[in-house]
Amino acid sequence: MSGDGILSEPLDIDAPRQRGLSHKKLFVRPGQVLRYRGDGTVGAVIKFQEGDFVVLRNGSGQDIRFTAVDGMFEYEDVPVALRQPTDPVAPKAPQRTASGSVDVGETPARMARASRIWVEGIHDAELIERVWGDDLRWEGVVVEQLEGADDLEARVRTFGPRDGRRLGILLDHMVGGSKESRIAATIDHPDVLILGHPYVDVWEAVKPSAIGIEAWPQIPKGQPWKEGILDALGVTTHPAQFWKHLLGQVDSWTDLETPLVTSVEQLIDFVTV
């Protein structure tokens, strides 16, 4: 009998049986970036138990547990079977970014999403870049400056938020009765999230201990805030120069006050859903 069927080629009866998905072995190390072929989830290895499970942390910092099935994961686009390292050297703990996420190493930035995060000024943008820059590039999120929030309602209408085009907005001094709180109250849209922090300026969201002081000085209402801070601290440099010094003292999210950290994390989650 001849033809193109399964018996058209000689059979090797001694060949090993092929079972499951084709794959190569991968000796798993914390921090390695894997892709789960079932739903496309990409994340860094946090924990692994051979023959049982693997935990991946995605770009949003969420830990997801998967059954460690051979061939269901890809490493550098190659299907793999996850295996425990055979060498006696204990694996190193994964490195962390300034925001506390797992550092996945040099990876290309994702194409920018249609969604955006807006902040009031250049200092807000620089501080977010310093701490969350790696996360934002991983997620493809662009941060844009408002240069003030007075015309926020009109700018939101022009942006045209909708499903897949979300808008996260971070405002300073979001306390009861403040101008920023009143502006935020005028905007009600399911694809817009406005959050903030209670500080007059984002400078105050940097912990005083980061620059070796016990507390930020209290500046009387009506006095220029930045200039008042410099006078109270006995600093004679220009505000822009002092900001560079202040920003340079921020190494990670632990140097920032909790209200700012919480708001930024929630805004990133909101625009990356």
Secondary structure, DSSP 8 states (H G I E B T S, - for coil): --SSSTTSS---TTS----SS--EEEE--TT-EEEETTT--EEEEEEEETTTEEEEE-TTS-EEEEE--TTSEEETTEEEEEE---SSS------B-TTSSB---S-------S-EEEESSHHHHHHHHHHHHHHHHHHT-EEEE-S-STTHHHHHHHH--BTTB-EEEEES---TT-HHHHHHHT---TTEEEEE-S-SSGGGGB-GGGGT-SS-----TTS-HHHHHHHHHT--S-HHHHHHHHHHT--SGGGB-HHHHHHHHHHHHHHT-
